[in-house]
Amino acid sequence: MQINNFIGIDVSKLTLDITAVVDGKEVGYVQIKNSTKEINKGLVGFLERLGLDLKYSVFCMEYTGIYTYPLVNWLGTKNASIWMESGLQIKRSSGFQRGKSDKTDSLRIALYAYENRYKMKTWVSPRPVIKHIAALLAQRSRLMKCKKQLMTAVNEQSGFVDKEIVKEIKKYNQKAVKGLDKQIEEIEKSIKQLVREDENLARLEKQVCSVDGIGFIIGVNIIVNTNEFINFKDPRKYACYSGVVPFEHTSGTSIRGKNRVSQMANKGIKTLLHMASLTAIQHNAELKDYYQSNVLKGKNKMSVINAIRNKLIHRIFACVNQNRMFEKNYQPRLV
């Protein structure tokens, strides 16, 4: 299908800033409320005023979690072309930027889509079961955060507050933590049931979790995050998205900074992969030797752990792309 219209959308909690670009030039802009009712009215009216056909348009936006749901769901019902791109990719392609506003951001997104039209990646909306699991994982994350806050508060008071007061606070905390643990356990049971009842999810979970260091919750997060490995097929791109790949920071002869990972990465996935790496070092002899030998050579510990994160990503994608379980001494078959 020939795409002629490139619609850049800056998504926020309350509003959508929309800019249309045709032949590399801005032809219109509108801001509407981020709700299905307003999208159905405002977006359709915007396209009609400009004489742009929905089926010859691509709607490009950064992924901002649940804030994209009303728009993406509406576009899905219209069989429209959706292009989700990382903010890091758009920023790097835009070069030097003057000023920032929601309107200019939507224009930059539209221009990015036009200039990279031959690399367009159509985004596939997650199945209802994936959205269900994603919501449960988000709730589990909130509860884990609450639990951590409660435990941290008590630990910080120890040594500074009277022991009897700390003891009393711990008593109340125990009840709250116990309640949180119960809710977390129930959520995990629900997630496991949803995964086991779905043939594709059950297969992916077994393959992903066959990699040393990848537990059930981490594995399911990766499956949901990649949309069942539909929206991410290349481990290198996912490693970049996860903040695992360090970028060079040099310019001419004057700037010689250390290679560093992007601060615009998905920090949630990065944290989960960090936990997986620490577990893998403990239980996988190869990765343990890799870690210890590189540390002995004087390499920074976090740099080595980051390399192990990258290895885990490549192992996971190899298993999924080749439809197999992880094998420590895997030998590719000759065709």
C-alpha positions in Angstrom: 0.0 0.0 0.0 1.3 3.5 -0.9 1.6 5.7 2.1 1.3 9.4 1.2 0.3 11.0 4.5 2.5 11.0 7.6 0.7 11.8 10.8 2.9 12.6 13.9 1.3 12.4 17.2 2.7 13.6 20.6 0.8 11.6 23.2 0.2 12.8 26.7 -2.2 11.8 29.5 -4.8 14.5 28.6 -4.2 15.5 25.0 -3.0 14.4 21.6 -1.0 16.9 19.5 -1.3 15.9 15.8 0.6 17.2 12.8 0.2 16.0 9.2 3.1 16.0 6.8 2.7 15.4 3.0 5.7 15.4 0.7 7.9 16.5 3.5 5.9 19.6 4.3 3.5 20.4 7.2 -0.1 20.7 6.0 -2.0 20.9 9.3 -2.0 20.7 13.1 -4.6 20.1 15.7 -4.8 19.3 19.4 -7.6 17.1 20.8 -8.4 15.5 24.1 -7.0 12.0 24.6 -10.3 10.1 24.7 -12.0 7.7 22.3 -15.0 10.1 21.8 -12.7 13.1 21.0 -10.5 11.0 18.7 -13.5 9.7 16.8 -14.7 13.3 16.2 -11.5 15.3 16.2 -9.1 13.1 14.2 -11.7 12.2 11.6 -12.6 15.9 11.2 -8.9 16.8 11.0 -8.2 14.4 8.2 -11.4 15.4 6.3 -10.5 19.1 6.4 -7.1 18.3 4.9 -8.5 15.9 2.4 -6.3 13.0 3.7 -7.4 9.4 3.2 -7.1 7.2 6.3 -6.0 4.2 4.3 -3.1 6.1 2.7 -1.9 7.5 6.1 0.5 6.2 8.7 0.2 7.3 12.3 3.6 7.6 14.0 4.0 8.1 17.8 6.3 7.3 20.7 5.2 4.5 23.0 3.9 6.0 26.2 2.2 3.0 27.8 -1.5 3.2 28.7 -1.8 6.8 27.4 -1.6 5.4 23.8 -4.5 2.9 24.4 -7.5 5.1 23.3 -5.8 6.2 20.1 -4.3 2.8 19.2 -7.5 0.9 19.9 -9.5 3.4 17.7 -6.9 3.2 14.9 -7.1 -0.6 15.2 -10.8 -0.7 14.5 -10.1 1.3 11.3 -7.3 -1.0 10.2 -5.0 2.1 10.1 -1.3 1.8 9.8 0.4 2.4 13.2 4.1 3.1 13.6 5.4 3.0 17.2 8.9 4.3 17.6 11.2 4.8 20.5 11.8 8.4 21.7 15.5 7.8 21.6 15.4 6.8 17.9 13.4 9.9 16.9 15.6 12.2 19.0 18.8 10.8 17.5 17.4 11.2 13.9 16.2 14.8 14.5 19.7 16.1 15.2 20.0 19.5 16.8 16.7 20.8 18.1 15.6 24.4 18.8 12.9 24.7 21.4 10.4 22.2 22.6 6.6 22.0 22.8 4.0 19.4 22.2 3.2 20.9 18.8 6.9 20.9 17.7 7.3 17.4 19.0 4.4 16.1 16.9 5.9 17.8 13.8 9.3 16.2 14.5 7.6 12.8 14.8 5.8 13.4 11.5 9.0 14.4 9.7 10.8 11.5 11.2 8.1 9.2 9.7 8.4 10.9 6.3 12.2 10.9 6.2 12.3 7.2 7.2 9.3 6.0 5.3 11.2 3.3 3.6 12.0 1.8 7.0 8.5 2.0 8.3 7.7 -0.6 10.9 4.0 -1.3 11.2 3.0 -1.8 14.8 0.8 -4.8 15.8 -1.6 -4.2 18.6 -1.3 -6.7 21.5 -3.9 -9.4 22.0 -6.5 -8.9 24.8 -4.7 -11.5 26.9 -1.4 -9.6 26.6 -3.1 -6.3 27.7 -4.7 -8.3 30.6 -1.3 -9.6 31.8 0.3 -6.2 31.3 -2.2 -4.6 33.6 -1.6 -7.3 36.2 2.2 -6.8 35.9 1.8 -3.1 36.4 -0.3 -3.6 39.5 2.2 -6.1 40.9 5.0 -3.5 40.3 3.0 -0.9 42.3 2.5 -3.3 45.2 6.2 -4.2 45.1 7.1 -0.5 45.3 4.8 0.0 48.2 6.4 -2.9 50.0 9.9 -1.6 49.4 8.9 1.9 50.7 7.5 0.4 54.0 10.6 -1.7 54.6 13.0 1.1 53.7 11.2 3.5 56.1 11.7 1.1 59.1 15.3 0.5 58.3 16.1 4.2 58.0 14.6 4.9 61.5 16.6 2.1 63.2 19.5 3.7 65.1 17.9 7.2 65.2 14.5 6.5 66.8 13.8 4.9 70.2 13.9 1.1 69.9 10.4 0.7 71.4 9.0 3.0 68.8 10.7 1.2 66.0 9.5 -2.1 67.4 5.9 -0.8 67.3 6.2 0.5 63.7 7.6 -2.9 62.7 4.6 -4.6 64.1 2.3 -2.4 62.0 4.5 -2.8 59.0 4.4 -6.6 59.3 0.6 -6.6 58.9 0.8 -4.3 55.9 3.6 -6.3 54.2 1.8 -9.5 54.9 -1.3 -8.1 53.1 0.8 -6.9 50.2 2.6 -10.3 49.9 -0.8 -12.0 49.7 -2.0 -9.7 46.9 1.2 -10.1 45.0 0.9 -13.9 45.3 -2.7 -13.8 44.0 -1.6 -11.6 41.0 1.2 -14.0 40.1 -1.3 -16.9 40.3 -3.6 -15.1 37.9 -0.8 -14.4 35.5 0.4 -18.0 35.5 -3.1 -19.2 34.8 -3.5 -16.8 31.8 -0.1 -18.0 30.4 -0.8 -21.7 30.8 -4.3 -21.4 29.2 -2.8 -19.8 26.1 -0.9 -22.1 23.8 1.5 -19.5 22.3 2.2 -17.8 25.7 2.9 -21.2 27.3 5.4 -22.0 24.5 7.1 -18.6 24.7 7.3 -18.7 28.5 9.1 -22.1 28.4 11.6 -21.0 25.8 12.3 -17.6 27.5 12.6 -19.1 31.0 14.9 -21.9 29.8 17.7 -19.3 29.7 19.6 -19.3 32.9 18.7 -16.3 35.1 15.3 -15.7 33.6 12.5 -16.4 36.0 8.8 -16.5 35.4 8.0 -12.8 36.2 11.0 -11.5 34.2 10.2 -13.8 31.3 6.6 -12.8 31.2 7.6 -9.1 31.4 9.8 -9.6 28.3 7.1 -11.4 26.4 4.6 -8.7 27.1 7.1 -5.9 26.5 8.0 -7.3 23.0 4.3 -8.1 22.3 5.1 -11.8 22.0 8.2 -11.0 20.0 6.1 -9.5 17.2 7.2 -5.8 17.6 10.8 -6.8 18.4 12.5 -9.5 16.4 16.1 -8.2 16.5 17.9 -8.7 19.8 20.2 -5.8 19.0 17.3 -3.4 18.8 15.8 -4.8 21.9 19.1 -4.4 23.7 19.2 -0.8 22.6 15.6 -0.2 23.8 16.4 -1.8 27.1 19.4 0.4 27.8 21.9 -2.4 27.5 24.0 -1.3 24.5 26.5 1.5 25.4 26.9 4.3 22.8 30.2 5.9 21.9 30.6 9.5 23.3 33.4 11.1 21.2 33.8 14.1 19.0 36.9 15.0 17.1 40.0 15.0 19.2 38.7 17.0 22.2 35.8 14.9 23.5 36.7 11.4 24.6 34.0 10.3 27.0 33.3 6.8 28.2 30.9 4.7 26.2 27.5 4.9 28.0 24.0 3.6 27.8 21.1 5.8 27.0 19.1 7.4 29.8 16.0 7.2 27.6 15.9 3.4 27.7 13.1 1.3 29.3 14.4 1.4 32.9 11.9 -1.1 34.1 13.2 -3.8 31.7 16.8 -2.8 32.4 16.3 -3.4 36.1 14.7 -6.8 35.5 17.6 -7.8 33.2 20.0 -6.6 35.9 18.4 -9.0 38.4 18.5 -11.8 35.8 22.2 -11.2 35.2 23.0 -11.5 38.9 21.1 -14.7 39.1 22.8 -16.1 35.9 26.2 -15.3 37.3 25.4 -17.5 40.3 23.9 -20.4 38.4 25.6 -20.5 35.0 29.2 -21.6 35.1 30.0 -20.0 31.7 28.7 -16.6 32.7 30.2 -16.9 36.2 33.7 -17.5 34.6 33.1 -14.6 32.1 32.2 -12.3 35.0 35.1 -13.3 37.2 37.8 -13.3 34.5 36.8 -9.8 33.2 36.7 -8.4 36.7 40.2 -9.8 37.3 41.4 -8.0 34.2 40.3 -4.8 35.8 37.1 -4.1 33.9 34.3 -2.3 35.7 31.9 -4.7 37.4 28.8 -2.9 36.1 30.2 -2.9 32.6 30.7 -6.6 32.8 27.2 -7.1 34.2 25.8 -5.0 31.3 27.6 -7.3 28.8 25.9 -10.3 30.5 22.5 -8.5 30.1 23.2 -8.3 26.4 24.1 -12.0 26.3 20.9 -12.9 28.0 18.9 -10.9 25.5 20.6 -12.6 22.6 20.1 -16.1 24.1 16.4 -15.4 24.6 15.8 -14.1 21.1 17.8 -17.1 19.7 15.5 -19.5 21.4 12.3 -17.7 20.3 13.4 -17.1 16.7 14.6 -20.7 16.3 11.6 -22.1 18.3 13.7 -24.1 20.7 14.7 -24.4 24.3 18.1 -23.0 25.5 20.9 -25.5 25.3 24.3 -24.7 27.0 26.2 -26.5 24.3 23.9 -25.7 21.4 25.2 -26.5 17.9 23.2 -25.1 14.9 21.9 -27.7 12.5 23.4 -27.8 9.0 20.9 -27.5 6.3 
